[in-house]
Amino acid sequence: LLETTLTVLSEFGAFPAVIAAELDRYLPFLATTKILMASIKGGVGREVAHEVIKEHAVKAALLMREGKANTLLDSLATDDRLPLDRKALDALISQPIEFTGDARQQIARVVDRIDAITSAHPAAAQYKPHSIRYTNGAGEILLVASDRISAFDWVLPTTIPNKGAILTQLSLFWFELLEDIVPNHIISDDVPTQVIDRAVIVKPLDMFEIECVARGYLTGSGLSEYKDNQAVCGNSLPSGLVDGSQLPGNIFTPATKAEIGDHDINIDFESAIKIVGADDAAQLRDLTLSLYETAADFARSRGIILADTKFEFGRDAKGVITLADEVLTPDSSRFWESSTWQPGSAQSSFDKQFVRDFLTNSGWDKKSPPPELPAEIVEKTAARYEEAYFRITGMKF
């Protein structure tokens, strides 16, 4: 991983947070020397400890090649030949800078290299938990969607197989369908074979500092606001609406862009004007509602309700407002099964609800690092993403 990271960074700018998030998955491997020393200190012979750690590390690495989570710490914690439980192992990897052997120097070199390159490429300062952006000499961006998944403002340690590729291909489908309404940032999907299907080459944009959200149904943060003042982002609504109710008309509900780990904050249209200006705010509102209405009509023809969705826009080098990022995916939208839609109850959705439900019921406090997802939850979530792709595009992934 470290060698690959340095190779990539020698040609492109990247974000420290992106690399840090990926390194989190590999820290247990980098900490094996520290784990070895702790095992010896606990009374295990060096050769025995070395072989046990090596055995589990190889198994974990092979599983990760199949797209599964890093199981190294879990397997080490349950091996009676070592004196370390999971709590002790977590403590050992909590301070990477204290790692013994070469790992400390490797991490330090990577961090220094990242800082040096990103300082030289300030335009590369965008980051999303599920994507990695690399810029080349021509200013074009290679946008790579990872299989990472987030919930409750945390990027989870477990990946969802093929998620990045599905979201990329679904976005391309929608970009083509909607290109008569607004131009998009896609230059090409002719990308290196290592990232085929999950990456696109896009043009750099000067992004607007608001999230453009359209809602046709009441749920989520909109429902919470409605309960407080019978309005959503300044849009007054009739009384008597419940979770899942269809709104009398589609509404524009902008939000501010949050830092990683923070919530986006819903704002009204007047606040959006203060951020982007009156003319741009009006154009973004009209484009957002036009895109939503077109997409909602298409989704309805496929037996799916598009309850709400988020778009991001920027201006290209010629000053043209351009649609960017991912569009109309299960990560940026709420897709509901229309045949079972029933206001006032939980809707059958094509997204990561299995993940949210597991985390809610797991006892996780949402303040400390989240737990690994069980294989069953990963499989169900992956199947939901694949089903959404098939239902919308008519093609098997």
Sequence and secondary structure as in RCSB ss.txt:
>XXXX:A:sequence
LLETTLTVLSEFGAFPAVIAAELDRYLPFLATTKILMASIKGGVGREVAHEVIKEHAVKAALLMREGKANTLLDS
LATDDRLPLDRKALDALISQPIEFTGDARQQIARVVDRIDAITSAHPAAAQYKPHSIRYTNGAGEILLVASDRIS
AFDWVLPTTIPNKGAILTQLSLFWFELLEDIVPNHIISDDVPTQVIDRAVIVKPLDMFEIECVARGYLTGSGLSE
YKDNQAVCGNSLPSGLVDGSQLPGNIFTPATKAEIGDHDINIDFESAIKIVGADDAAQLRDLTLSLYETAADFAR
SRGIILADTKFEFGRDAKGVITLADEVLTPDSSRFWESSTWQPGSAQSSFDKQFVRDFLTNSGWDKKSPPPELPA
EIVEKTAARYEEAYFRITGMKF
>XXXX:A:secstr
 HHHHHHHHTTSB  HHHHHHHHHHHHHHHTHHHHHHHHHHTT  HHHHHHHHHHHHHHHHHHHHTT    HHHH
HHT TTS   HHHHHHHHS GGG  TTHHHHHHHHHHHHHHHHHH GGG   BTTEEEEE TTS EEEEE S  E
ETTEE SS  TTHHHHHHHHHHHHHHHHTTTS BSEEE    GGGTTTEEEE   EE SEEEEEEEE  HHHHHH
HHHHSEETTEE  TT  TT EEEEEEE  EE   TTS  EE  HHHHHHHH HHHHHHHHHHHHHHHHHHHHHHH
HTTEEEEEEEEEEEE TT  EEEES  S TTTEEEEEGGG  TTS   BSSSHHHHHHHHHTT  SSS      H
HHHHHHHHHHHHHHHHHHSS  
